[in-house]
Amino acid sequence: VSLLLAIQWLTLVFKIERSLRIFGLRLDGTLGHNTMLGNVGGIILGISIMSLLFVTHSQLWMYPLMLLSLTVLLGRIVSFVLKGFCPIGVIGASLELLGLGILLLFAGNFVEY
């Protein structure tokens, strides 16, 4: 997952026209590009780095990773409610739920009662 998100971030940064076409977005001007690269790209890169640190270094990285993934999922759900369903959005939400479920399985092994 970490590697796929890193590749997605690189594609977003260096081949933004392709990414915009995939996501169905049209940006006008520098502000739109900076928002897309900064906000969306930063979240993707952050999740990628945290998942890599979780796998390679410490289980403590699981909690910020879960929180960031949960906020992305919450934003997607709010978008569904306000703007309606989108097939790609449903796929993304499903993958986010799957990833959070896997992290919760790991959390059960690390939480001390």
Buried (B, 14 or more C-beta within 10 A) or exposed (E): BBEEBBEBBBBBBEEBEEBBEEEEEEBEEEEEEEEBBEEBBEBBBBBBBBBBBBEEEEEEBBBBBBEBBEEBBEEBEEBBEEEEEBEEBEEBBEEBEEBBEEBEEEBEEEEEE
